[in-house]
Amino acid sequence: MTEYRRGPHTVYDIQYHMVWVTKYRHRILVGEIGVRLRDVIRQISMTRDVTILKGHVGADHVHVLVSVPPHIAAANLVQSFKGKSSRLLQMEYPSLRKRYWGRHLWARGYFCATVGAIMDKMVKAYIDQQEKSPTDSFGVEGQG
């Protein structure tokens, strides 16, 4: 049974599976940087009333399955995730500033697909296959 979210004048179930990659597919999202990225994505989600249903930070990419309110466009959400995380991570980690001297941490573009009630189980299983994280529904590669 689908669980619907409610707004002041709306009832909805809008889910997106989103994926974006680091520029040049550099494998930089490991350890402390991956954990910090996960925290930044969680903070952005909370401020925009976005619920992360499942997520995974790989060494060179991010998968998220999110439930969003109807007033948030997928493109605007990805723009927030990529833009704010790039700025914060490069401010906090000088090694990233050196590697990405053009200030672009993420490659251009992203993948986004809408997810229905049946397909969300398949997407969750796919994200689970990325790497097991037994205690958290939003895992980071290389973290137990």
C-alpha positions as CSV (number, residue, x, y, z in Angstrom):
1,M,0.0,0.0,0.0
2,T,1.4,3.4,-1.0
3,E,2.0,5.9,1.8
4,Y,0.9,9.3,0.7
5,R,2.5,12.5,1.9
6,R,0.3,15.5,2.8
7,G,0.6,19.2,2.3
8,P,-1.7,22.0,3.3
9,H,-3.9,21.5,0.3
10,T,-2.4,18.4,-1.4
11,V,-1.9,14.7,-1.0
12,Y,0.9,13.3,-3.1
13,D,3.4,10.6,-3.8
14,I,6.2,11.9,-6.0
15,Q,9.4,9.9,-6.1
16,Y,12.6,10.4,-8.1
17,H,15.6,8.1,-8.5
18,M,18.6,10.5,-9.1
19,V,22.2,9.8,-10.0
20,W,25.1,12.2,-10.6
21,V,28.8,11.6,-11.0
22,T,32.0,13.4,-10.1
23,K,33.8,15.3,-12.8
24,Y,36.1,12.9,-14.8
25,R,34.7,10.1,-12.6
26,H,37.5,10.8,-10.0
27,R,37.0,8.4,-7.1
28,I,37.0,11.1,-4.3
29,L,33.8,10.4,-2.4
30,V,35.4,8.0,0.1
31,G,36.0,8.1,3.8
32,E,35.4,11.5,5.5
33,I,34.5,13.3,2.3
34,G,31.8,10.7,1.5
35,V,30.3,11.0,5.0
36,R,30.4,14.8,4.8
37,L,28.6,14.7,1.4
38,R,25.9,12.4,2.8
39,D,25.4,14.9,5.7
40,V,25.2,17.8,3.3
41,I,22.6,16.0,1.1
42,R,20.6,15.2,4.2
43,Q,20.7,18.9,5.3
44,I,19.6,20.1,1.9
45,S,16.8,17.6,1.9
46,M,15.5,18.6,5.4
47,T,15.4,22.3,4.5
48,R,13.4,21.5,1.3
49,D,11.0,19.0,2.9
50,V,12.4,16.2,0.8
51,T,12.5,12.7,2.3
52,I,15.4,10.5,1.4
53,L,14.0,7.0,1.0
54,K,17.3,5.4,0.1
55,G,20.7,6.6,-0.9
56,H,24.3,5.5,-1.6
57,V,27.5,7.5,-1.9
58,G,29.9,5.6,-4.2
59,A,33.5,6.5,-4.8
60,D,32.6,8.5,-7.9
61,H,28.8,8.9,-7.9
62,V,25.7,9.4,-5.8
63,H,22.3,7.5,-5.9
64,V,19.3,8.9,-4.1
65,L,15.7,7.8,-4.1
66,V,13.7,10.8,-2.8
67,S,10.1,11.7,-2.1
68,V,9.5,15.4,-3.0
69,P,6.6,17.9,-2.5
70,P,4.8,18.9,-5.8
71,H,6.3,22.4,-5.8
72,I,9.9,21.1,-6.2
73,A,11.1,20.4,-9.7
74,A,13.6,17.6,-10.2
75,A,16.1,19.9,-11.9
76,N,16.0,22.4,-9.1
77,L,16.6,19.7,-6.5
78,V,19.6,18.3,-8.3
79,Q,20.9,21.8,-8.8
80,S,20.7,22.3,-5.0
81,F,22.4,18.9,-4.3
82,K,25.2,19.4,-6.7
83,G,25.7,23.2,-6.3
84,K,25.7,23.4,-2.5
85,S,27.6,20.2,-2.0
86,S,30.3,21.2,-4.4
87,R,30.8,24.6,-2.8
88,L,30.8,23.2,0.8
89,L,33.1,20.3,0.1
90,Q,35.6,22.4,-1.8
91,M,35.6,25.0,1.1
92,E,36.2,22.3,3.7
93,Y,38.7,20.1,1.8
94,P,41.6,21.9,0.2
95,S,42.6,18.8,-1.7
96,L,39.4,19.0,-3.7
97,R,40.0,22.7,-4.5
98,K,43.4,21.7,-5.9
99,R,42.0,18.8,-8.0
100,Y,39.0,20.8,-9.2
101,W,40.6,24.2,-9.8
102,G,37.7,25.2,-12.1
103,R,35.3,24.9,-9.1
104,H,33.3,22.1,-10.7
105,L,33.2,19.0,-8.5
106,W,30.4,17.3,-10.5
107,A,30.2,16.3,-14.1
108,R,27.6,18.0,-16.2
109,G,24.2,16.4,-16.2
110,Y,22.5,13.8,-14.1
111,F,20.1,10.8,-14.3
112,C,16.5,11.2,-13.0
113,A,13.6,8.8,-13.3
114,T,10.2,8.9,-11.7
115,V,9.4,6.0,-9.6
116,G,6.0,4.3,-9.1
117,A,4.8,2.3,-6.2
118,I,5.9,-1.0,-7.7
119,M,9.2,0.2,-9.0
120,D,10.4,1.8,-5.8
121,K,11.2,-1.7,-4.4
122,M,13.3,-2.4,-7.4
123,V,15.2,0.9,-7.1
124,K,15.8,0.3,-3.4
125,A,17.1,-3.2,-4.1
126,Y,19.4,-1.8,-6.8
127,I,20.8,0.8,-4.5
128,D,21.2,-1.9,-1.8
129,Q,23.4,-3.8,-4.2
130,Q,25.8,-0.9,-4.5
131,E,27.3,-1.8,-1.1
132,K,25.8,-3.0,2.1
133,S,25.4,-0.5,5.0
134,P,23.7,-2.5,7.8
135,T,22.8,0.5,10.1
136,D,21.9,3.2,7.7
137,S,19.5,3.6,4.7
138,F,22.0,6.1,3.1
139,G,25.3,4.3,2.9
140,V,28.8,5.6,2.0
141,E,31.3,3.4,0.1
142,G,34.1,2.2,2.3
143,Q,32.3,2.8,5.6
144,G,31.2,-0.1,7.7
